[in-house]
């Protein structure tokens, strides 16, 4: 996996906020409204997103093997 520590990464697409900032905004619902987020925008985003692709039998077998080895 390549890592670019000097450039703009995809991990900085959203501003991080502290729990104190959320509480100061009036709670999670009030914070979401102030940030321009609501259930309707979430529903639209989910409707417009691509369908999830199920795992293949090979992927399932590999995942189950990895989980068994990680116990």
C-alpha positions as CSV (number, residue, x, y, z in Angstrom):
1,X,0.0,0.0,0.0
2,X,1.4,3.4,-1.0
3,X,1.2,6.2,1.5
4,X,1.7,9.9,0.7
5,X,2.3,11.7,3.9
6,X,3.2,15.0,2.4
7,X,0.3,15.5,0.0
8,X,-3.4,16.1,0.6
9,X,-4.9,12.7,1.4
10,X,-8.4,11.5,1.2
11,X,-8.6,11.3,5.0
12,X,-9.0,15.1,5.2
13,X,-12.2,15.5,3.2
14,X,-14.2,16.2,6.3
15,X,-13.5,18.6,9.2
16,X,-13.0,16.8,12.5
17,X,-14.9,18.2,15.5
18,X,-14.7,17.4,19.2
19,X,-17.5,16.2,21.4
20,X,-17.5,19.5,23.1
21,X,-18.2,21.3,19.8
22,X,-21.2,19.1,19.2
23,X,-22.5,19.6,22.7
24,X,-22.0,23.4,22.3
25,X,-24.0,23.3,19.1
26,X,-27.0,21.9,21.0
27,X,-26.4,18.2,20.6
28,X,-26.0,15.8,17.6
29,X,-29.2,16.8,15.8
30,X,-28.6,20.5,16.1
31,X,-25.0,20.1,15.1
32,X,-26.0,18.1,12.0
33,X,-28.5,20.8,11.0
34,X,-25.9,23.5,11.5
35,X,-23.5,21.5,9.4
36,X,-26.1,21.2,6.6
37,X,-26.7,17.5,7.2
38,X,-30.1,15.9,7.6
39,X,-31.9,12.7,7.1
40,X,-33.1,13.7,3.6
41,X,-29.6,14.4,2.3
42,X,-28.6,11.0,3.7
43,X,-31.5,9.2,2.1
44,X,-30.7,10.9,-1.3
45,X,-27.0,9.9,-1.0
46,X,-28.0,6.3,-0.2
47,X,-30.4,6.1,-3.1
48,X,-27.8,7.5,-5.5
49,X,-25.0,5.3,-4.4
50,X,-24.1,2.2,-6.3
51,X,-25.5,-1.2,-5.3
52,X,-23.2,-3.1,-2.9
53,X,-21.3,-6.0,-4.4
54,X,-21.7,-9.3,-2.5
55,X,-18.6,-11.3,-1.7
56,X,-17.7,-14.1,-3.9
57,X,-17.4,-17.6,-2.5
58,X,-13.6,-17.3,-2.6
59,X,-13.7,-14.0,-0.7
60,X,-16.0,-15.5,1.9
61,X,-13.8,-18.6,2.3
62,X,-10.7,-16.3,2.7
63,X,-12.5,-14.1,5.3
64,X,-13.7,-17.1,7.3
65,X,-10.2,-18.6,7.3
66,X,-8.7,-15.3,8.4
67,X,-11.3,-14.9,11.2
68,X,-10.6,-18.4,12.4
69,X,-6.8,-17.8,12.4
70,X,-7.3,-14.5,14.3
71,X,-9.1,-16.1,17.3
